[in-house]
Amino acid sequence: MKKLSVCVLFGGMSPEHDVSLRSAESVLNNLDKEKYNIYPVGITKEGDWILFGGTDYSMLPSGQWLTHPENRRAAISPVRHQGLLSFEGDCVVREHIDVVFPVLHGENGEDGAMQGLLKLAGIPFVGPHVAASAVAMDKTLTKLVVDHAAIDQAAWQLVRSCDTENRMQTVLDSLEKKFSYPMFVKPAGTGSSVGVSKATDRETLAEALRSAAAYDEKILVEEFIHGREIEVAVMGNGSPMASVCGEIDSGADFYDYDAKYVTDTSVAYIPARISEEVAEQVRDAAVKVYSVVGCKGLSRVDFFVTYGDNRVVFNEINTLPGFTSISMYPKLFGASGIPYGQLLDELLKLAMEACR
């Protein structure tokens, strides 16, 4: 059987560059070399595209991959069906690509920008397409879509970064009138909890708004929901399926970037410590969110289940979740009977089907 040519994109210019390198290491090590011709293409923090010339993917997280002697400059041509271009001196090498796996997190990776390039190029790719990616990346747009679908979620308010510079006291007064402390403050367009803060008083709220404004011109402020943090992996095109529910106990004040990727304080419970009845409600809500946003391929959908009354409250959706060795998306499907390698096979198959 003919091997599929798979281009794995990693890195990127977003604050989540380092997470992407770790995700890509795991993806590349788990792709079946008997089934696929693999083209690993890294995007540097400066935006240069490089076809990695090595096969030791442990070089990715440390950044050593950048110095491999067989690296070549590369690009995906926006001209349809031209595929992957790499450059050796004055010569251009063209490789046919059957499908792209964009293991890219954050800006220009999962916000619809890369998806738009791949659509123009006529190359199938893993994950949601342009509109769903853009809506899911901007948490304020996600909130509007989910509100329209009558899905329970935390109360929220949009703040513009320019207002934190010119009208900070007015903004603080407005937020304190709407919410009680603590409040959560998030840049609208980052993932991996980059720039997210928990504000406990007026001073920390102002600090949180300034911190979020450094990442995005739109800032989401949400009420605090006291509950378990539950995550569900969803996969599929027309008939999506949800994994078992997982639970995150951050071991910190909240599940921030350090708790996810730096420290070892967080603990994952799979399955989550909730009843089967509540778990089914979460799974149903995850598929509903996935569908109303318009996702294809994959996404991870996060919720709170409140203590006491077990209310299921939508938190956010991540269209290209982490694929590191400790990431919840592959672990949740592993617990659902789909091991990592098979999961990658299924995602590539869904990508091909979505572009027919």
JOMOUR-V715463 format. One record per residue. N is the residue number from 0. RES is the residue in one small letter. OMEGA is omega in radians with two decimals (* if undefined). Layout:
n=N res=RES omega=OMEGA
n=N res=RES omega=OMEGA
This chain:
n=0 res=m omega=-3.13
n=1 res=k omega=3.09
n=2 res=k omega=2.99
n=3 res=l omega=3.04
n=4 res=s omega=-3.04
n=5 res=v omega=3.02
n=6 res=c omega=3.09
n=7 res=v omega=3.11
n=8 res=l omega=-3.13
n=9 res=f omega=-3.13
n=10 res=g omega=3.12
n=11 res=g omega=-3.03
n=12 res=m omega=-3.09
n=13 res=s omega=3.05
n=14 res=p omega=-3.12
n=15 res=e omega=-3.14
n=16 res=h omega=-3.06
n=17 res=d omega=3.08
n=18 res=v omega=3.13
n=19 res=s omega=3.13
n=20 res=l omega=-3.14
n=21 res=r omega=3.07
n=22 res=s omega=-3.10
n=23 res=a omega=3.09
n=24 res=e omega=-3.13
n=25 res=s omega=3.14
n=26 res=v omega=-3.09
n=27 res=l omega=3.13
n=28 res=n omega=-3.09
n=29 res=n omega=3.04
n=30 res=l omega=-3.09
n=31 res=d omega=-3.09
n=32 res=k omega=3.08
n=33 res=e omega=-3.11
n=34 res=k omega=-2.94
n=35 res=y omega=2.83
n=36 res=n omega=-2.95
n=37 res=i omega=3.09
n=38 res=y omega=3.14
n=39 res=p omega=-3.10
n=40 res=v omega=3.13
n=41 res=g omega=3.06
n=42 res=i omega=-3.09
n=43 res=t omega=3.11
n=44 res=k omega=3.11
n=45 res=e omega=3.09
n=46 res=g omega=3.07
n=47 res=d omega=3.12
n=48 res=w omega=-3.09
n=49 res=i omega=2.99
n=50 res=l omega=-3.08
n=51 res=f omega=-3.05
n=52 res=g omega=-3.10
n=53 res=g omega=3.08
n=54 res=t omega=3.09
n=55 res=d omega=-3.02
n=56 res=y omega=3.04
n=57 res=s omega=3.10
n=58 res=m omega=-3.03
n=59 res=l omega=-3.03
n=60 res=p omega=-3.10
n=61 res=s omega=-3.07
n=62 res=g omega=-3.13
n=63 res=q omega=-3.12
n=64 res=w omega=-3.09
n=65 res=l omega=-3.05
n=66 res=t omega=-3.11
n=67 res=h omega=-3.04
n=68 res=p omega=-3.12
n=69 res=e omega=3.05
n=70 res=n omega=3.06
n=71 res=r omega=3.00
n=72 res=r omega=-3.03
n=73 res=a omega=3.06
n=74 res=a omega=2.92
n=75 res=i omega=-3.10
n=76 res=s omega=3.04
n=77 res=p omega=3.07
n=78 res=v omega=-3.00
n=79 res=r omega=3.01
n=80 res=h omega=3.04
n=81 res=q omega=3.02
n=82 res=g omega=-3.08
n=83 res=l omega=3.09
n=84 res=l omega=2.99
n=85 res=s omega=-2.91
n=86 res=f omega=3.06
n=87 res=e omega=-3.06
n=88 res=g omega=3.13
n=89 res=d omega=-3.09
n=90 res=c omega=3.07
n=91 res=v omega=3.09
n=92 res=v omega=-3.12
n=93 res=r omega=3.12
n=94 res=e omega=3.03
n=95 res=h omega=3.11
n=96 res=i omega=3.12
n=97 res=d omega=-3.06
n=98 res=v omega=3.11
n=99 res=v omega=2.99
n=100 res=f omega=-3.13
n=101 res=p omega=3.13
n=102 res=v omega=-3.04
n=103 res=l omega=-3.14
n=104 res=h omega=3.02
n=105 res=g omega=-3.04
n=106 res=e omega=-3.14
n=107 res=n omega=3.13
n=108 res=g omega=-3.13
n=109 res=e omega=-3.10
n=110 res=d omega=-3.14
n=111 res=g omega=-3.11
n=112 res=a omega=3.12
n=113 res=m omega=3.13
n=114 res=q omega=3.10
n=115 res=g omega=3.09
n=116 res=l omega=-3.09
n=117 res=l omega=3.04
n=118 res=k omega=3.11
n=119 res=l omega=-3.10
n=120 res=a omega=-3.14
n=121 res=g omega=-3.11
n=122 res=i omega=3.06
n=123 res=p omega=-3.13
n=124 res=f omega=3.14
n=125 res=v omega=3.03
n=126 res=g omega=-3.12
n=127 res=p omega=-3.11
n=128 res=h omega=-2.86
n=129 res=v omega=-3.02
n=130 res=a omega=-3.13
n=131 res=a omega=3.13
n=132 res=s omega=-3.13
n=133 res=a omega=-3.14
n=134 res=v omega=-3.10
n=135 res=a omega=-3.12
n=136 res=m omega=3.13
n=137 res=d omega=-3.03
n=138 res=k omega=3.11
n=139 res=t omega=3.06
n=140 res=l omega=3.08
n=141 res=t omega=-3.12
n=142 res=k omega=-3.14
n=143 res=l omega=3.14
n=144 res=v omega=-3.12
n=145 res=v omega=3.05
n=146 res=d omega=-3.11
n=147 res=h omega=-3.14
n=148 res=a omega=3.09
n=149 res=a omega=3.07
n=150 res=i omega=-3.08
n=151 res=d omega=3.09
n=152 res=q omega=-3.13
n=153 res=a omega=3.02
n=154 res=a omega=-3.01
n=155 res=w omega=3.08
n=156 res=q omega=3.09
n=157 res=l omega=3.04
n=158 res=v omega=3.08
n=159 res=r omega=-3.11
n=160 res=s omega=3.13
n=161 res=c omega=3.12
n=162 res=d omega=3.09
n=163 res=t omega=3.11
n=164 res=e omega=-2.99
n=165 res=n omega=-3.01
n=166 res=r omega=-3.01
n=167 res=m omega=-3.08
n=168 res=q omega=3.09
n=169 res=t omega=3.10
n=170 res=v omega=3.14
n=171 res=l omega=3.12
n=172 res=d omega=-3.12
n=173 res=s omega=-3.12
n=174 res=l omega=-3.14
n=175 res=e omega=3.08
n=176 res=k omega=-3.07
n=177 res=k omega=-3.03
n=178 res=f omega=2.93
n=179 res=s omega=3.09
n=180 res=y omega=0.01
n=181 res=p omega=3.03
n=182 res=m omega=3.03
n=183 res=f omega=-3.10
n=184 res=v omega=-3.06
n=185 res=k omega=2.88
n=186 res=p omega=-3.06
n=187 res=a omega=-2.96
n=188 res=g omega=3.03
n=189 res=t omega=3.03
n=190 res=g omega=3.13
n=191 res=s omega=3.12
n=192 res=s omega=3.09
n=193 res=v omega=3.09
n=194 res=g omega=-3.12
n=195 res=v omega=-3.13
n=196 res=s omega=3.02
n=197 res=k omega=-3.10
n=198 res=a omega=-3.09
n=199 res=t omega=3.09
n=200 res=d omega=-3.04
n=201 res=r omega=-3.12
n=202 res=e omega=-3.13
n=203 res=t omega=3.06
n=204 res=l omega=3.10
n=205 res=a omega=3.11
n=206 res=e omega=-3.12
n=207 res=a omega=3.12
n=208 res=l omega=3.11
n=209 res=r omega=3.13
n=210 res=s omega=3.14
n=211 res=a omega=-3.11
n=212 res=a omega=3.10
n=213 res=a omega=-3.10
n=214 res=y omega=-3.01
n=215 res=d omega=3.08
n=216 res=e omega=3.08
n=217 res=k omega=-3.10
n=218 res=i omega=3.12
n=219 res=l omega=3.05
n=220 res=v omega=-3.05
n=221 res=e omega=2.99
n=222 res=e omega=3.10
n=223 res=f omega=3.07
n=224 res=i omega=-3.11
n=225 res=h omega=-3.10
n=226 res=g omega=3.08
n=227 res=r omega=3.08
n=228 res=e omega=-3.04
n=229 res=i omega=3.13
n=230 res=e omega=3.14
n=231 res=v omega=3.04
n=232 res=a omega=-3.14
n=233 res=v omega=-3.12
n=234 res=m omega=3.06
n=235 res=g omega=3.07
n=236 res=n omega=-3.12
n=237 res=g omega=-3.11
n=238 res=s omega=-3.06
n=239 res=p omega=3.10
n=240 res=m omega=3.14
n=241 res=a omega=3.10
n=242 res=s omega=2.92
n=243 res=v omega=3.10
n=244 res=c omega=3.02
n=245 res=g omega=-3.12
n=246 res=e omega=3.09
n=247 res=i omega=2.94
n=248 res=d omega=-2.94
n=249 res=s omega=-3.06
n=250 res=g omega=3.13
n=251 res=a omega=-3.12
n=252 res=d omega=2.98
n=253 res=f omega=-3.02
n=254 res=y omega=-3.08
n=255 res=d omega=-3.08
n=256 res=y omega=-3.12
n=257 res=d omega=3.13
n=258 res=a omega=-3.13
n=259 res=k omega=-2.90
n=260 res=y omega=-3.01
n=261 res=v omega=-3.10
n=262 res=t omega=3.11
n=263 res=d omega=-3.08
n=264 res=t omega=-3.05
n=265 res=s omega=3.11
n=266 res=v omega=3.09
n=267 res=a omega=3.06
n=268 res=y omega=3.11
n=269 res=i omega=0.04
n=270 res=p omega=3.13
n=271 res=a omega=-3.11
n=272 res=r omega=3.08
n=273 res=i omega=-3.13
n=274 res=s omega=3.11
n=275 res=e omega=3.12
n=276 res=e omega=3.13
n=277 res=v omega=3.12
n=278 res=a omega=3.13
n=279 res=e omega=3.07
n=280 res=q omega=3.13
n=281 res=v omega=-3.14
n=282 res=r omega=3.11
n=283 res=d omega=3.13
n=284 res=a omega=3.13
n=285 res=a omega=3.13
n=286 res=v omega=3.13
n=287 res=k omega=3.10
n=288 res=v omega=3.12
n=289 res=y omega=-3.08
n=290 res=s omega=-3.09
n=291 res=v omega=3.07
n=292 res=v omega=3.10
n=293 res=g omega=-3.05
n=294 res=c omega=2.98
n=295 res=k omega=3.05
n=296 res=g omega=-3.07
n=297 res=l omega=2.92
n=298 res=s omega=2.94
n=299 res=r omega=-3.09
n=300 res=v omega=-3.02
n=301 res=d omega=-3.09
n=302 res=f omega=2.82
n=303 res=f omega=2.92
n=304 res=v omega=-2.98
n=305 res=t omega=3.08
n=306 res=y omega=3.08
n=307 res=g omega=-3.05
n=308 res=d omega=3.06
n=309 res=n omega=3.08
n=310 res=r omega=3.14
n=311 res=v omega=-3.04
n=312 res=v omega=3.12
n=313 res=f omega=3.09
n=314 res=n omega=3.13
n=315 res=e omega=3.11
n=316 res=i omega=-3.12
n=317 res=n omega=-3.00
n=318 res=t omega=3.03
n=319 res=l omega=-3.05
n=320 res=p omega=3.13
n=321 res=g omega=3.08
n=322 res=f omega=3.09
n=323 res=t omega=-3.13
n=324 res=s omega=-3.13
n=325 res=i omega=-3.07
n=326 res=s omega=-3.05
n=327 res=m omega=-3.04
n=328 res=y omega=3.13
n=329 res=p omega=3.13
n=330 res=k omega=-3.13
n=331 res=l omega=3.10
n=332 res=f omega=3.02
n=333 res=g omega=3.10
n=334 res=a omega=3.11
n=335 res=s omega=3.06
n=336 res=g omega=3.13
n=337 res=i omega=-3.11
n=338 res=p omega=-2.99
n=339 res=y omega=-3.10
n=340 res=g omega=3.12
n=341 res=q omega=3.10
n=342 res=l omega=3.11
n=343 res=l omega=3.09
n=344 res=d omega=-3.11
n=345 res=e omega=-3.12
n=346 res=l omega=3.10
n=347 res=l omega=3.10
n=348 res=k omega=3.12
n=349 res=l omega=3.10
n=350 res=a omega=3.14
n=351 res=m omega=-3.12
n=352 res=e omega=-3.07
n=353 res=a omega=-3.09
n=354 res=c omega=3.12
n=355 res=r omega=*
